[in-house]
């Protein structure tokens, strides 16, 4: 039963992220289709990947900026978590 909740939890995380930074369902669908149902996939992609699979250049400038700022923050949060883990390891 734990395995069936993991995909649901990943989808909930992605949905929460998308609702916080993208106002329209149409654009949330674009991102969902581009990255599957995983916030991890979105977090791990490069800007060039996003630009290749999403029509970001057609999004209004402030919408695009808000999304990219939120995406960058995801990567920063991930980098901080990695640094914290590295500091916890003993030499």
C-alpha positions as semicolon CSV with decimal commas, in nm:
position;residue;x (nm);y (nm);z (nm)
1;X;0,000;0,000;0,000
2;X;0,294;0,237;0,061
3;X;0,403;0,211;-0,302
4;X;0,066;0,331;-0,431
5;X;0,081;0,645;-0,214
6;X;0,428;0,746;-0,338
7;X;0,311;0,840;-0,692
8;X;0,013;1,018;-0,539
9;X;0,241;1,213;-0,305
10;X;0,470;1,311;-0,595
11;X;0,168;1,429;-0,794
12;X;0,043;1,629;-0,494
13;X;0,385;1,796;-0,460
14;X;0,386;1,886;-0,829
15;X;0,029;2,016;-0,813
16;X;0,108;2,231;-0,512
17;X;0,412;2,377;-0,684
18;X;0,221;2,446;-1,006
19;X;-0,075;2,608;-0,828
20;X;0,162;2,837;-0,638
21;X;0,340;2,969;-0,946
22;X;0,105;2,924;-1,245
23;X;-0,243;3,075;-1,241
24;X;-0,397;2,908;-1,545
25;X;-0,482;2,541;-1,579
26;X;-0,376;2,551;-1,946
27;X;-0,015;2,633;-1,853
28;X;-0,015;2,389;-1,562
29;X;-0,118;2,117;-1,809
30;X;0,172;2,213;-2,037
31;X;0,419;2,174;-1,751
32;X;0,256;1,851;-1,627
33;X;0,278;1,699;-1,975
34;X;0,639;1,811;-2,014
35;X;0,765;1,666;-1,686
36;X;0,527;1,380;-1,625
37;X;0,384;1,370;-1,278
38;X;0,706;1,432;-1,094
39;X;0,834;1,743;-0,924
40;X;1,173;1,566;-0,914
41;X;1,188;1,556;-1,293
42;X;1,106;1,925;-1,309
43;X;1,365;2,001;-1,041
44;X;1,641;1,808;-1,219
45;X;1,597;1,951;-1,567
46;X;1,809;2,230;-1,709
47;X;1,675;2,563;-1,834
48;X;1,751;2,457;-2,191
49;X;1,531;2,150;-2,138
50;X;1,244;2,366;-2,019
51;X;1,280;2,602;-2,312
52;X;1,284;2,307;-2,551
53;X;0,969;2,135;-2,423
54;X;0,761;2,431;-2,302
55;X;0,648;2,730;-2,510
56;X;0,787;2,970;-2,250
57;X;0,851;3,238;-2,511
58;X;0,474;3,258;-2,571
59;X;0,391;3,305;-2,201
60;X;0,335;3,660;-2,076
61;X;0,663;3,795;-1,936
62;X;0,554;3,815;-1,572
63;X;0,401;3,465;-1,580
64;X;0,720;3,327;-1,734
65;X;0,934;3,510;-1,477
66;X;0,725;3,386;-1,183
67;X;0,746;3,025;-1,307
68;X;1,120;3,039;-1,373
69;X;1,187;3,201;-1,035
70;X;0,989;2,924;-0,864
71;X;1,173;2,660;-1,070
72;X;1,510;2,810;-0,976
73;X;1,407;2,811;-0,610
74;X;1,335;2,437;-0,641
75;X;1,692;2,385;-0,757
76;X;1,829;2,604;-0,478
77;X;1,630;2,409;-0,219
78;X;1,770;2,086;-0,362
79;X;2,126;2,222;-0,353
80;X;2,086;2,330;0,010
81;X;1,955;1,984;0,102
82;X;2,254;1,821;-0,072
83;X;2,494;2,052;0,114
84;X;2,328;1,971;0,446
85;X;2,364;1,599;0,375
86;X;2,732;1,643;0,285
87;X;2,796;1,828;0,611
88;X;2,631;1,547;0,809
89;X;2,875;1,290;0,668
90;X;3,185;1,223;0,872
91;X;3,524;1,243;0,695
